[in-house]
Amino acid sequence: MVSTDTLLDFFIETRKHTEAICKPLEIEDYVVQPIIDVSPPKWHLGHTTWFFEEFILNTYSSNYQVFDDDFSFVFNSYYETVGKRVVRADRGNLSRPSVKKVFEYRDYVTQAMTNLLEYNNDKTLLEVLEIGIHHEKQHQELLLTDIKYILGNNPLLPKYSDVFKEYTTENQPLHWISINEGIYEIGHNSNDFCFDNELGRHKVYLHDYSISNRLVTNAEYLEFIKADGYKRFDLWHAQGWDWVQQNNVVSPLYWHQVDDEWYNYTLNGLTEIALDAPVTHISYYEAFAYAKYRNCRLPTEFEWESAQHQFKWGQRWEWTESAYLPYPNYKKPDGALGEYNGKFMVNQKVLRGSSVATPVNHSRPTYRNFFQTDLRWQYTGIRLAK
């Protein structure tokens, strides 16, 4: 367990970084919710604050007074154990509380947490605190991707800032890393922090396979588009093909064709496609179809984890062919925090690695991200296997 002083510093640094992400926003940007999957920035600010109030201050601080009795209803996300909450699709209707009030709430809770941690080093408290810090880091990534969706669906395609750089390059030659068949150990195996879905370290048997040393680039994905990849039903799952047809999908999210040239919206504004950048904002359906087009496949999460030390990762969340399921001997924690991961282990695919939006000190080889197969507002990409 990390020391109280170290966790307090980590907590304060995390709280400041969340607010720094929001600094380039105009006040009007804080409340917009274009789709159900995207939450308004104001809600993220309040929800990450409520987490500490609900799970730490209300439990471990005998003289704590909640900031506002309505805020648990407003900022609870999906914790049935805690009580009623605003329906997710209605988060964008919350013109009140004001942004100013939410920042006052953050200051109030941050100060109360700081006061509590100065004299309380209860082991269980510190364990929940560490979860809360990493929970806020998850929301920092969601903040960036939600802000991108909000601004990227504004007809003016406004710039977020010049600071955040989302496009790195994949300029090394493609080669295949060969992995021998055998028994490999999967899952978290250290005293460092991890989420409960990484636990249950276990052995898996893998057949011989090869995995790409790099991600698929925009240039390579353009070949798929020009080869009518979005028109060839034989490349797609039936469900994926229905998704393409019903939503008229012809390119990755945020791509725009202007005078026969491809552009994409980035947090720096609308720019020409960088051909050597790894393709991103790809659904599982698209990743699967592209892999089939190349006579390859997506790696399983076990193949990815067993080989990850031999390639560079961290630019894009990488789709795998694995369903999001519990590891052997997985035990859901007791109480409300047991709702954090376990109840989502159905109808989702695992993504591995991290992305350019993942905050520092929040990635590791055993991290298991997960999303539904049609979602692509995150920085998702493709690594091939065969």
N, C-alpha and C positions, 0 to 999 in steps of 0.2 A: 504494500500500500504506500502511495506517495505521501509525503509529510503534509501536515496542515498548511504550513507556510508556502510550500511549493504549489499546493492546490489553490490557495487563496490568490497567489500571483497569476496562476493559470486562469482562474475564474475572472479576475479583473481584466486581464489581457483579452479574454474571449468576449466579455461584455463590450469592451471598447471597440473591438474589431467589427462586431455586428453593427454598431452605430456608424462606423466609418464606411461600411458598405452602402449605407443609406444616404450618406452625405451628399452625393451628386444629384439626388432626387429633388424634383419640385414637389411642393406640398400636395398637388393634385395627383401625383403618381402613387401616393401611399395607400389609396383606397381602391384602386382599379383591380377587377377580377374578370379577365376575359373568358376564362373557362374554369370548370370546376376543379381541375388539377392544379391550377395556379392560385395561390393565396396572396392577398394584398400585403405589401411590405409592412403596413401598420399591424396587421394581424400577427406576422412573424415576430415583430418586436414585442408584442404583448404576450404571445403564447410562450416564448422562451423565458419570459419573466414569470409568468404564472407557474411554470414548471417548478422553479425554485421556491416560490411562495407556497404552492400546494404540497410538494413532496418533502420540503425541508423546514421552512419557517413555521408552517402550521403544526409540524410534528415535534420539532426540536427546540423551538423558542417559546418558553412559557408565557412571555409577556408580549408576543407579537400581535399586532392588530392589522387585519387585512386592509389593503389600500382601498378597495371598493368591493362591496358585497356582490355586485353584478359581474365582476370580472372573471370569476370562475366559469360562469355561464358563457361569457363572450369568448374566452380564450382557451377553454378546454378543447382538445382536438378530437380524440376518439376514445377517451378513457371512460367506459361505461361505469366502472367502479366509483368514479368520483362524482358523477351526477349528470344532469342535463346540460346540453350545450347548443350553441347556434349551429344549424345545419350547414355543412361545409359549403354548399353552393351559395349560401347567403352571406358569406364573409365580406363580400364586396358591397353589401348593402349597409354596412356599419359606418355611416357617416359620423356617428358618435360611438364610443368616446373619441374625442379629437386626437390628432397626432400629438399635440402639445401635452394632453393628458396622459397619453401612453408613454411619452418620454419621462414625464413626472413619475409614473408608475415604475419605470425601469430604475430611475435614480433611487426611489424609495426602497425597492427590494434589494438593489445592489448594496445600498448602505446597511440595510438590516442584515444581509448575509455577511458582510464584512464584520459587523459588530459581533454576530454570532460566532464566527470562525476564530475570532481573537481569543475566545476562552473555551471553546468546545472542540474536542478532538475525538468524539465518539466514532468508533470504527465504522458503524453502519451509516452514520451521517456522511462520513467522508466517501464511502462507496457510492452513495446516492449522489453526492456532489459531483463526483467524477463522471457518473452517467449524465448528469445534468449539463456539465460542461460540453461533453461530446454530443449531446442532444442539440445544444445551441450551435455547435460547429456544423452539424448536419443541416440546420436551418440557415446557416450562412451560405452554404452551397445552394440551397433552395432559394434563398433570397436573390442571389445572382441570376439563377436561371429563370425565376419568376419575373424579375425585373426585365430580363431580356425578352421574355414573352410579352410582357405588358408593352414595352417600347417597340418591339418588333412587329406588333400588330396595330400600332398607331400608324395611320396612313402617311404621316410625315417621317416615319422611321428615324426618330431623333437619336442622337448620340447619348450614351450613358456617361462615358468619360474616355479620356485618352490613356488612362493609367492601366486598366485591365487589358492584358494581352491574351487573347484566347487561341491564337493560331501559332503553333510551333511547327516545325517541319519534320517530315519523315524522308530524309535524303540519303539514308544508307541503302545499299543494294539489298534486294530481297534475297534471303536464303532461308532454308528450312532447317529447323533444329530437330534432330532426331532423338526421340526418347525411347529407351528400351522397355519392353514389357516387364512387369514385375509388380511387387507390392509397395505401395507408397502410403505415407502417413499424412492425413489431412486434418486441419483444424488448429486452433490456437494452442500454443504450448509454451507460454512464458508467464511471468508475473505482471507483464505490462497490461494496460487496459485492453479489453475487447468487449464486444456485445455478446449477449447470451447465445445468439444464433451461430457464433463461431466455435462454441464449446461442444465437447463430445468428440475429442480427438480420436480418430479411428483409422483403420487401414482400408485401402481400396486396391483392387487389382486392375491394372491398366494394361491393355495390349500395346504393341508397338504403335507409335504414332509420330507424326511430325507437326510442328507448329511454327508459324511464321515469326521471324525475328522482328517484324514491324507491323504497324497498322496499315490498313487500306487507305490510300490517299484519295484526295479529290479527283486527281487526274484519272486514277484507275476506276473510280466510281462513275466518272463521266463516260467512260467506255461502256459501262453497263447501261447508262441512260441512252447513249447513241445506238446501242445494239437492241433498242426497244425492250429493255429489261422490265419496264413497267407495263408492257403490253403482252408479255409472254406468260400465259397462265400456267405453263408447265414448270415455271421456276418457283411458284408460290404454293404455300399451304392453301387449302380451300378457304380457310378463314382469312388468311392474308390477302388472297385474291379478292374476296368480298370487300375487305377494307380498302384496297386500292380503288376498286370500282365505285364504291359508295362515297368515298371522299375525294375522288378525282386526283389521286396522288401521282405526281409525275417527277418528283425530285425530293431531296432531303428538305426538312423544315428550314425555313428562312432563305431558301434559294429563290432567285427571281431571274427570269430570262428577259433581257432588255436588248432589243435589236440583235437578236441571235447570239448575244454574249451572256454568260452566266455571272451573276452577282449573288452575294449573300449578305444578309443583315448580321452584323456583329455588334457587340457593345460599344464599338468605336464608330458605328454607323454602317451605311451600305458600302460595301467594297467589292472589288472584283474577286472572283474565286481564286484562292491561293492553291495552285495545282499540287504543290508538294506538301500541303498540310493534310493531316489525317482527317478523313471525312467524319462529320459529326451530325448530331441530331437525327439519328437513324433509329427506326423502330426495330424490334426483333424480327418482324416480318421481312423488312428490307434487308437486314443482315443475313437472314436465312436465304432469301432469294439471290442475293449477290454471291454468297458462298456457292450456291448450286450452279450459278452461271459460270463460276471459275472451276467447276468440277472439284470443289472442296466442301468443307463443312465448318461449322463453328466448334470450338473446343468445348468439352465439358468443363465444369468448374474444377473438377479434380485434376484434369489434364493441365488446366491453366495454372493451378497452384503448384503442381509438381514441377512445372517447367519455368515458372516466372523468374527465377533467379538467373536465367540465361538470356533474358531479353529486357529491354527498357520498357517500363510501363508508367502510367500516371498522366497521360495526356487526355485520354478518353475512358469513360466507363466502358468496359468491353462485354458485349453480349456473350453469353455462353449457352450451350445446349441443355443446361441443367434446370430442372424445375426447382423452385424454392421450397425445400423440404427440411424437416428437422434432421440433425445428425443423430446417429445412434446414441442412446442414453441422454438425449436432450431433455432437460427439465425446465419447464417454464417457471420463472420466479413467482413467489407468492405475492398477492396483493395487486394493486393497480399497475405496478411496473411490469407485471407478468403480461400485460397487454401490449408491451412495447414492440415485440417481434412475433411471438408465437402465433397470434391469431391471424397473421397475414400469410401463413405458409400454405397457400392454395392459389392456383391459377396465376402464378407469376414465374418469371424467369430470373435467374441469378445473373448479375453483372459483377465482374471482378476488376480490381485495380483501383483507379481513382481518376480524377479529371483536373483540368486546369482551374476549375472552380472549387476544388476540394481544399479546405483550409489546411495550413501547416499543422503538423502533429496530429493528423487525423486519418492517415492511411497506413495500411499494413497488408502483407501478402494474404492474410486469412479473412480480410474484410469481405462480407457478403452483402452487396447491395441487391435490390430486387425491385422490379417494376412489371406492370402488365405489358403484354406483347405489342400493343399499339402505341405506347407512349414514346415520345421522342423529344420532349422539351429539355431533357437533361443532355449533358455533353457525352453522348453515347457514340461508340464507334465499333469497328470490326477488326478482329484478328482471325486469320484463317487457320484451319488445321486440316489434316488429311491422314 
